[in-house]
Each structure stands twice: as structure tokens, then as C-alpha cells.
Amino acid sequence: DTQLPPERPAGIVAGKIFDSAISGAQITAYAFGDGIRGARLGGAVSDAAGNFSVEIQSQDQLILLEASGGSYVEQATGTTVNIPSGDVLQAIVSFKSGASIGAIVTPLTHLVSGLTSYKVGSGIPAVQAFSEAQSIIDQYFTLDTNTVIPVDITDSNTTVSTLSSEALYGFYLAGISNWSKWASEQNKVTPHTTYTSIALTQVMYNDLRSDGSLNGVGYDLNGENLMPLAIGIVPLDANSYRAVFSLHMLAISAIAINSTNLKPGNLQQVAQELASKPSDLFAGSTALNIDDQTPELNLTEPLQVAYSGELRLPLNVGGFLGADAISVAIDGNFHEQLNPTNPELILDTTTYLRDESHIISFSAIDILGNTASKEYTLTFDNTNPVVTVDSSPHTNTTPATVFGSYSDNIAGIDLIRVDGQA
């Protein structure tokens, strides 16, 4: 009757913080048994590979893991991002006293945390709220987002050749990076400076925590009123988020930074399912038809009145997926294939015998087989202008008047010089 009970055994929660690997992050464990962040139970700092290990002495309960600070490399651009103060990634784990628990902290586990918080706020007990939120997220992404360790698809040492859960998880996160790169470009800022993967993840968390659905509606800065959400000038809705995980996952799989042996064809079925499958994550939303997305083609410079000698027409390729192949036709006849990474038509107009107009057609196809075309009418003018002096070649007056005429067949005269002077 006078003896104290034995000391509670310590447990270990160990795992990885990953957007790509987040190094130097402070990982803190909090009690979460009642569904709100409680007492601090332990902490650690992630290593260069994002690994962490926290010793916890606690009763069996839900634990909230929160990662803050540190840095990571955006997979779509290779830009190193220092995580700003106030931005965090969270994960919820079920802790067992004395046990070793594996955990992963990612943008997707942060979504689970946000949905759990919404459900707890709706009166659902914490354990049930976490279970329901985990189920909704995992069913949509068809993997266990809380335990599977993502592959870094940009790691040159990777040997991934099958679409495992680890590889799929990695492509989901790379898709977030590619979307935030695209959103940066729409806002005309350097990619991954203002708008980053972590920044988008904070917005998605707010979106889910506010009403339990990724629908582009969340709390204002005061956390009081609901408002439309956006990334700069890019408005957010359910289809925006579906595009993050489907179209942009495909897009990043198609470019050179993807170091796996998996290509868009390996991911296409998953992407189409993500874009269209019903889910409580997007309550009440319509499906996104990724086959409706097409490449966008535009010249980067305005057209000239006429062209002579070497013609250079660089193209800007837009759209979610860009172009997998671009072909050029001149006057209806195939001319050449352009490099889709840096498309530019270079043409010697002097090989065309007559000065006249020609129709230049660009056709693009993306990795899903969606096509787009753009047509321009350009005039080739390789004939020099003609100058005739009609006045006498001799004069005895000062000043002298010299007169004549000039002509040009297409482009017109820009400047006349007499004895080197305009």
C-alpha cells in the first residue's frame, strides 16, 4: 500500500519529415488525447535526410507531431526553401507507452490533421475524428499516408521502376511542387519564392479545417469569417486541388528531373481516377475531366510586317501539361518537329523563291493525347527596295536639290539615307 507504481516506460516515435526531405526542422510532440494541442511531450531536430526520433513518456493516446522551421528543396525547380516562421506540417499518431512507433510528416498528413481538427470542432471524439479523417484521405490517395515513406523522385540514385505506394506518394508530393511552380508563373513571380509547396499546404489545411472540404473556402486571417481562398491571383476550388494531384503529378513525371523509371503512361490511370473519383474530401464537387485540358501555344514576340533572311519564332507553351511533341507545317506541308522543352522555329526565308505570304501552323500534343494548334500568316520579303535618282547628276547651285523615287514590294521603306545621312 505504501509503494508507488512502476515508472511508465518511455516510447519512441521515429520517422521522416518529407516534402522533399526537410532538414533542420524542429519536431515537437504534443498530447492530443482530447483533440486539441496539449502538453509538450518531447522534441527533436530532423537530420539532413529528414529523419527524426522523439522519446516520449506518456499514457496511451493520440500524439500530435508538429514540424516547424528547417529547409527543403522544391522538386519542380531545385530551389532551396527555408520554411518561414508560422508555417508547419503536422501528423497525428496513435502512441503506445513503451512502444516504438513509426511516423511520417508530410503535406498529406497535414491534411489529415486539418480534417481531424474540423471533425473535433464538430463534436466528434478525437479518436473517431482522426480515424474518419485518415480514412477519407487514404481512400482518395489509395495509400496509407501516415506510414508509407515517400520516394524522392528527383533523387538520381533512385532505382524505382514499379508504381509502389512509396513511389506514388512521392509523385503526389512532387505534383504539389509543380503546381506551386505553375501558380508562381501565373502570378509573374520567381517560382518557389513567394508561392511554395509548404505555402499551398497551409492554405489546404485552412480550407479543410474551416468546413471539412477542399472547396476553396477558408477562414480569414483572424480565423473568424469564411472567405474565398486563392494563391495570389489564382483562385482555388475543388478542381484546382484535383489538378494538383492529377495533372501536375503527370506533368512532373514527364520532365527530366524525374529520376525514376516511371513515365506518364505509368501514372495516367491513377491521375484520371484522382481527377474524377467521388470523395468526401471534395464534398459536392464535380469531377475534373483531365482530357479537357489542352496545350496552349503562343509566340513570345509580336509578328513583324515581313521577314527576310533568317526567321526565328520562339514559342511559349502553356497549359497544365505543356506539350510532349510539337510539329510545324508550312502551307499545309509538314516541315519539322520542334524540341518541346525549348520550342523555336528557325527558317531560312531565302529558300522560298517568291516574296509572298505563307501559313505557319504549329500543332502540339500533351502526354494524355490532348491536342492544340495555332496558325500564323507570315510574309517573306527578300527583294531589296529600289531607289531612282531623277535629277541631274551635275549641279552648280548651293544648296542643290536632288529628287527621285523609291519603291518596295512588301515591307515598305523604313529610312532613306543620302550621303550617309538620314
C-alpha positions as CSV (number, residue, x, y, z in Angstrom):
1,D,0.0,0.0,0.0
2,T,2.9,2.3,0.5
3,Q,4.7,1.6,-2.8
4,L,4.4,3.8,-5.9
5,P,3.5,2.1,-9.2
6,P,6.4,1.4,-11.6
7,E,7.6,4.2,-13.7
8,R,5.9,4.4,-17.1
9,P,8.2,3.1,-19.8
10,A,9.3,5.5,-22.5
11,G,8.3,5.0,-26.1
12,I,9.9,6.2,-29.3
13,V,8.2,8.0,-32.2
14,A,10.6,8.0,-35.2
15,G,10.2,8.7,-38.8
16,K,10.7,11.3,-41.5
17,I,9.6,14.8,-42.4
18,F,9.2,15.0,-46.1
19,D,8.1,17.4,-48.8
20,S,11.2,16.6,-50.2
21,A,13.4,15.7,-47.2
22,I,13.1,18.6,-44.7
23,S,16.3,19.1,-42.8
24,G,16.9,21.1,-39.6
25,A,13.2,21.1,-38.7
26,Q,12.1,21.2,-35.1
27,I,9.7,18.3,-34.5
28,T,7.6,18.6,-31.3
29,A,5.3,16.1,-29.9
30,Y,2.1,17.2,-28.1
31,A,-0.6,15.4,-26.2
32,F,-3.7,15.2,-28.4
33,G,-5.9,12.9,-26.5
34,D,-8.8,15.3,-26.3
35,G,-8.3,16.6,-29.9
36,I,-6.6,19.8,-29.1
37,R,-2.9,20.5,-28.8
38,G,-2.0,19.8,-25.2
39,A,1.2,19.4,-23.2
40,R,4.6,19.2,-24.9
41,L,5.8,15.6,-24.6
42,G,9.2,15.8,-26.3
43,G,11.1,17.1,-29.3
44,A,14.0,16.6,-31.7
45,V,15.6,18.1,-34.8
46,S,15.5,16.4,-38.2
47,D,18.7,15.4,-39.9
48,A,19.8,16.1,-43.5
49,A,17.6,13.3,-44.8
50,G,14.6,14.5,-42.8
51,N,14.8,11.7,-40.2
52,F,13.8,12.3,-36.6
53,S,13.4,10.3,-33.3
54,V,11.5,11.6,-30.3
55,E,11.4,9.8,-26.9
56,I,8.1,10.2,-25.2
57,Q,6.9,9.1,-21.7
58,S,3.2,9.2,-21.8
59,Q,0.0,7.2,-21.4
60,D,-1.5,5.6,-24.5
61,Q,-3.1,8.4,-26.5
62,L,-3.1,10.3,-29.8
63,I,0.0,12.4,-30.2
64,L,0.3,15.5,-32.4
65,L,3.6,15.8,-34.2
66,E,4.4,19.4,-35.4
67,A,7.4,20.2,-37.6
68,S,8.5,23.8,-38.0
69,G,11.5,25.6,-39.5
70,G,14.2,23.8,-41.5
71,S,14.6,23.8,-45.2
72,Y,13.9,21.6,-48.2
73,V,14.4,21.6,-52.0
74,E,11.4,22.1,-54.2
75,Q,11.4,19.2,-56.6
76,A,10.0,21.0,-59.6
77,T,12.7,23.7,-59.6
78,G,15.6,22.6,-57.4
79,T,15.1,25.8,-55.3
80,T,16.1,25.6,-51.6
81,V,13.2,26.9,-49.5
82,N,13.6,28.0,-45.8
83,I,10.3,27.3,-44.1
84,P,9.1,30.6,-42.7
85,S,8.0,31.1,-39.1
86,G,4.4,30.1,-38.6
87,D,4.3,27.5,-41.3
88,V,4.1,24.0,-40.0
89,L,3.5,20.4,-41.0
90,Q,1.5,18.1,-38.7
91,A,0.8,14.5,-38.3
92,I,-1.3,12.6,-35.8
93,V,-0.1,9.2,-34.5
94,S,-1.5,6.7,-32.0
95,F,1.0,6.4,-29.3
96,K,1.5,3.2,-27.2
97,S,3.5,3.5,-24.0
98,G,6.9,1.8,-24.2
99,A,6.5,1.0,-27.9
100,S,8.4,2.2,-31.0
101,I,6.1,4.0,-33.3
102,G,6.9,4.8,-37.0
103,A,5.6,8.2,-38.3
104,I,5.8,10.2,-41.4
105,V,5.1,14.0,-41.5
106,T,4.1,15.3,-45.0
107,P,1.7,17.7,-46.6
108,L,-0.8,14.9,-46.8
109,T,-0.6,14.1,-43.1
110,H,-1.1,17.8,-42.6
111,L,-4.4,17.5,-44.5
112,V,-5.4,14.6,-42.1
113,S,-4.7,16.9,-39.2
114,G,-6.7,19.7,-40.6
115,L,-9.7,17.4,-41.3
116,T,-9.4,15.9,-37.8
117,S,-9.5,19.4,-36.2
118,Y,-12.6,20.2,-38.2
119,K,-14.3,17.0,-37.0
120,V,-13.3,17.5,-33.4
121,G,-14.7,21.0,-33.6
122,S,-17.9,19.5,-34.8
123,G,-18.2,17.4,-31.6
124,I,-16.7,14.1,-32.8
125,P,-14.4,12.5,-30.2
126,A,-10.7,12.8,-31.1
127,V,-10.0,9.1,-31.8
128,Q,-13.1,8.8,-34.0
129,A,-12.4,12.1,-35.8
130,F,-8.8,11.0,-36.6
131,S,-9.9,7.6,-37.8
132,E,-12.6,9.2,-40.1
133,A,-10.2,11.8,-41.4
134,Q,-7.4,9.3,-42.0
135,S,-9.9,7.0,-43.9
136,I,-11.1,9.8,-46.2
137,I,-7.6,11.0,-47.1
138,D,-6.2,7.4,-47.5
139,Q,-9.2,6.3,-49.7
140,Y,-8.7,9.2,-52.0
141,F,-5.0,8.7,-52.4
142,T,-5.2,4.9,-52.2
143,L,-2.3,4.6,-49.7
144,D,-1.6,4.8,-46.0
145,T,-0.4,8.4,-45.9
146,N,0.6,8.1,-42.2
147,T,3.1,5.2,-42.5
148,V,4.3,4.9,-46.2
149,I,7.6,6.7,-46.7
150,P,7.6,8.7,-50.0
151,V,10.3,8.2,-52.6
152,D,12.2,11.3,-53.7
153,I,11.5,11.1,-57.5
154,T,14.3,13.6,-58.2
155,D,17.0,11.5,-56.4
156,S,19.5,10.5,-59.1
157,N,20.3,7.4,-57.0
158,T,16.7,6.1,-57.1
159,T,16.1,2.7,-58.8
160,V,12.3,2.9,-58.7
161,S,10.7,1.0,-61.7
162,T,7.3,0.0,-60.3
163,L,4.4,2.1,-59.1
164,S,4.6,1.2,-55.5
165,S,2.9,3.1,-52.7
166,E,6.2,4.8,-51.9
167,A,6.6,5.9,-55.5
168,L,3.0,7.1,-55.8
169,Y,3.3,9.1,-52.6
170,G,6.5,10.7,-53.9
171,F,4.7,11.7,-57.2
172,Y,1.8,13.2,-55.2
173,L,4.2,15.5,-53.3
174,A,6.1,16.3,-56.5
175,G,2.8,17.3,-58.0
176,I,2.3,19.9,-55.2
177,S,5.7,21.3,-56.1
178,N,4.9,21.5,-59.8
179,W,1.5,23.2,-59.1
180,S,3.1,25.8,-56.9
181,K,5.7,26.5,-59.6
182,W,2.9,26.9,-62.1
183,A,1.0,29.2,-59.7
184,S,4.1,31.3,-59.3
185,E,4.4,31.8,-63.0
186,Q,0.7,32.8,-63.2
187,N,1.5,35.5,-60.6
188,K,4.6,36.5,-62.5
189,V,7.0,35.9,-59.6
190,T,10.1,33.7,-59.5
191,P,8.9,30.1,-58.8
192,H,9.1,29.0,-55.3
193,T,10.0,32.3,-53.7
194,T,6.6,33.5,-52.5
195,Y,4.4,30.6,-53.5
196,T,5.8,27.3,-52.4
197,S,4.6,23.7,-51.7
198,I,4.6,24.5,-47.9
199,A,2.6,27.7,-48.5
200,L,0.0,25.8,-50.6
201,T,-0.2,23.1,-47.8
202,Q,-1.0,25.8,-45.2
203,V,-3.9,27.0,-47.4
204,M,-5.2,23.5,-47.9
205,Y,-5.1,22.9,-44.2
206,N,-7.1,26.1,-43.6
207,D,-9.6,25.0,-46.3
208,L,-10.2,21.6,-44.7
209,R,-10.3,22.9,-41.1
210,S,-12.9,25.5,-41.9
211,D,-15.7,23.4,-43.3
212,G,-14.3,19.8,-43.8
213,S,-14.0,20.0,-47.6
214,L,-11.4,21.1,-50.1
215,N,-13.6,23.6,-51.9
216,G,-11.6,26.9,-51.9
217,V,-13.3,28.4,-48.8
218,G,-11.5,29.0,-45.6
219,Y,-11.1,31.3,-42.6
220,D,-9.7,34.8,-42.9
221,L,-6.5,35.9,-41.1
222,N,-8.5,36.4,-37.9
223,G,-9.9,32.9,-38.0
224,E,-13.4,34.2,-37.7
225,N,-15.1,34.6,-41.1
226,L,-15.1,32.3,-44.2
227,M,-13.8,33.8,-47.4
228,P,-12.7,32.6,-50.9
229,L,-9.1,31.3,-50.9
230,A,-6.5,31.9,-53.6
231,I,-2.8,31.7,-54.3
232,G,-2.2,35.2,-55.4
233,I,-4.3,35.8,-58.5
234,V,-5.1,32.0,-58.8
235,P,-8.5,31.2,-57.3
236,L,-8.8,27.9,-55.6
237,D,-11.7,25.4,-55.7
238,A,-12.1,21.6,-55.7
239,N,-10.9,21.2,-59.3
240,S,-7.8,23.3,-58.5
241,Y,-6.8,20.8,-55.9
242,R,-7.7,17.8,-58.1
243,A,-5.4,19.3,-60.7
244,V,-2.6,19.5,-58.1
245,F,-2.7,15.7,-57.6
246,S,-3.5,14.5,-61.1
247,L,-2.4,16.8,-63.9
248,H,0.7,18.2,-62.1
249,M,1.7,14.7,-61.0
250,L,1.7,13.7,-64.6
251,A,3.4,16.9,-65.7
252,I,6.4,16.5,-63.4
253,S,6.7,12.8,-64.3
254,A,7.2,13.9,-67.9
255,I,10.3,16.1,-67.4
256,A,13.9,15.4,-66.9
257,I,14.0,15.9,-63.2
258,N,12.0,12.7,-62.7
259,S,14.8,10.2,-62.0
260,T,12.6,7.2,-61.7
261,N,11.9,4.7,-64.5
262,L,8.2,5.6,-64.3
263,K,6.8,7.8,-67.0
264,P,3.4,9.5,-67.6
265,G,1.9,6.3,-69.0
266,N,2.6,4.5,-65.7
267,L,0.6,7.2,-63.8
268,Q,-2.1,8.1,-66.3
269,Q,-4.8,5.7,-64.9
270,V,-4.2,6.9,-61.3
271,A,-4.3,10.5,-62.4
272,Q,-7.6,10.1,-64.2
273,E,-9.1,8.4,-61.1
274,L,-7.9,11.2,-58.9
275,A,-9.4,13.8,-61.2
276,S,-12.8,12.2,-61.3
277,K,-13.4,9.8,-58.3
278,P,-16.1,10.8,-55.8
279,S,-14.7,11.7,-52.3
280,D,-15.9,13.3,-49.2
281,L,-12.7,15.3,-49.5
282,F,-14.4,17.3,-52.2
283,A,-17.9,17.2,-51.0
284,G,-20.5,18.3,-53.5
285,S,-17.9,19.0,-56.3
286,T,-18.0,17.8,-59.9
287,A,-15.3,15.7,-61.4
288,L,-12.4,17.2,-63.3
289,N,-12.0,15.9,-66.8
290,I,-8.3,16.0,-67.4
291,D,-8.9,15.2,-71.1
292,D,-10.4,18.7,-71.4
293,Q,-7.0,20.2,-70.7
294,T,-5.1,21.1,-73.8
295,P,-1.7,22.7,-74.5
296,E,-1.5,26.4,-75.1
297,L,0.7,27.8,-77.9
298,N,1.7,31.4,-78.3
299,L,4.6,33.3,-79.9
300,T,6.8,35.0,-77.4
301,E,7.3,38.1,-79.7
302,P,4.8,40.1,-81.8
303,L,4.7,39.4,-85.5
304,Q,6.5,41.6,-87.9
305,V,5.2,43.1,-91.2
306,A,7.6,40.9,-93.2
307,Y,10.6,38.7,-92.7
308,S,13.8,38.3,-94.7
309,G,16.8,36.1,-94.3
310,E,16.8,34.0,-91.1
311,L,13.4,33.8,-89.4
312,R,13.3,32.8,-85.7
313,L,9.9,32.2,-84.0
314,P,10.3,31.1,-80.3
315,L,7.1,29.6,-78.8
316,N,5.7,29.8,-75.3
317,V,4.0,26.5,-74.4
318,G,1.3,26.7,-71.6
319,G,-1.4,24.6,-70.2
320,F,-1.2,22.2,-67.2
321,L,0.8,19.6,-69.0
322,G,2.6,21.6,-71.6
323,A,3.5,19.7,-74.8
324,D,5.0,16.3,-75.3
325,A,5.6,16.9,-79.0
326,I,5.3,20.0,-81.3
327,S,5.2,19.8,-85.1
328,V,5.4,22.6,-87.7
329,A,3.7,22.7,-91.1
330,I,4.2,25.4,-93.8
331,D,1.4,26.0,-96.3
332,G,-0.1,22.7,-95.2
333,N,3.1,20.6,-95.6
334,F,4.9,19.1,-92.7
335,H,8.2,20.9,-92.1
336,E,9.8,19.6,-88.8
337,Q,9.4,18.6,-85.2
338,L,10.4,21.1,-82.5
339,N,12.0,20.4,-79.2
340,P,9.1,20.7,-76.8
341,T,11.3,21.8,-73.9
342,N,12.6,24.9,-75.8
343,P,10.5,25.2,-79.0
344,E,11.7,27.6,-81.6
345,L,11.2,27.6,-85.4
346,I,14.3,28.7,-87.3
347,L,13.8,29.1,-91.0
348,D,15.8,30.5,-94.0
349,T,13.3,32.5,-95.9
350,T,15.6,33.0,-98.8
351,T,14.9,29.4,-99.9
352,Y,11.4,30.5,-100.9
353,L,11.7,31.9,-104.4
354,R,8.9,34.4,-104.3
355,D,8.0,37.1,-101.9
356,E,4.6,36.3,-100.6
357,S,2.6,35.2,-97.6
358,H,2.9,31.7,-96.0
359,I,0.8,29.9,-93.4
360,I,2.9,28.6,-90.5
361,S,1.0,26.0,-88.4
362,F,2.1,24.7,-85.0
363,S,0.5,21.6,-83.6
364,A,1.1,20.3,-80.0
365,I,0.1,17.1,-78.2
366,D,0.5,16.5,-74.5
367,I,1.1,13.3,-72.6
368,L,-2.6,12.5,-72.5
369,G,-3.0,12.8,-76.2
370,N,-4.8,16.2,-76.0
371,T,-4.0,18.4,-79.0
372,A,-3.9,22.1,-79.8
373,S,-2.9,24.1,-82.8
374,K,-2.1,27.7,-83.7
375,E,-1.8,29.2,-87.2
376,Y,0.0,32.4,-88.3
377,T,0.3,34.1,-91.7
378,L,3.8,35.5,-92.3
379,T,5.1,37.4,-95.3
380,F,8.6,36.7,-96.7
381,D,10.3,39.6,-98.4
382,N,13.8,39.0,-99.7
383,T,13.7,41.6,-102.5
384,N,15.7,44.8,-102.0
385,P,14.0,48.1,-102.4
386,V,14.6,50.2,-105.5
387,V,15.9,53.8,-105.4
388,T,15.9,56.0,-108.6
389,V,17.5,59.5,-108.8
390,D,15.7,61.5,-111.5
391,S,17.5,64.8,-111.0
392,S,20.7,65.7,-112.9
393,P,23.9,64.2,-111.6
394,H,25.5,67.6,-112.1
395,T,24.8,70.9,-110.4
396,N,26.3,74.4,-110.0
397,T,23.9,75.5,-107.2
398,T,24.3,75.6,-103.4
399,P,22.3,74.1,-101.9
400,A,21.5,71.5,-104.5
401,T,18.1,69.7,-104.9
402,V,18.3,66.0,-105.5
403,F,15.0,64.3,-106.3
404,G,13.8,60.9,-107.4
405,S,11.6,58.0,-106.3
406,Y,11.8,54.8,-104.4
407,S,9.7,51.6,-104.2
408,D,9.4,48.4,-102.3
409,N,7.3,45.4,-103.0
410,I,6.1,44.4,-99.5
411,A,7.8,45.7,-96.3
412,G,7.9,49.3,-97.2
413,I,10.7,51.8,-96.6
414,D,11.9,52.5,-93.1
415,L,14.6,55.0,-93.8
416,I,16.4,56.9,-96.7
417,R,20.0,58.0,-96.3
418,V,21.7,60.5,-98.6
419,D,25.5,60.5,-98.5
420,G,25.2,58.6,-95.2
421,Q,22.8,61.0,-93.5
422,A,19.2,60.2,-92.7
